[in-house]
Amino acid sequence: MRRQTLVDVRSVERSDAAAWLRLRLALWPEGSAAEHGRDIEDFFAQRAVEPQAVLIADDLNGRQVGIAELSIRPCAEGCQTNRVAYLEGWFVVPEARRQGVGRALVEAAEKWARAQGCRELASDTQPDNGEGIAAHQAIGFTEVGTIRCYRKEL
């Protein structure tokens, strides 16, 4: 039996900008606050190509404890269709993990994806991110491959 999650997942609003920035910085610390802030502003000004949707999770105290950033891609590794909902970013604060917050975010992402006409949801994580791998597997994602990316300066 699944434990009931005491979290509200909803679309991000402009008033959530500071919380979204805090969560984004925790998820992608290699980006600066200024860079993330510009991305957030572009999203609200509808200048961003992605993410196309952002979901935020509020706990019972109204604290924002997780986000999911979503887009639609024409293809994704291991997928069969040409319109794939993609979980571009997914993060739950450490103290709220293992309480169903991540699952609630992904279930809301699935609902969003179906409303967009998608039949598949894809995601990725770094090969050495054990927590991320376990979280994906715990909610039903199937691993379809590992990719190593390379670059060469010219």
Helices and strands as residue ranges (DSSP letters): E 7-11, G 14-16, H 17-27, H 33-44, E 53-59, E 64-73, E 84-92, G 94-96, H 101-115, E 121-123, H 130-138
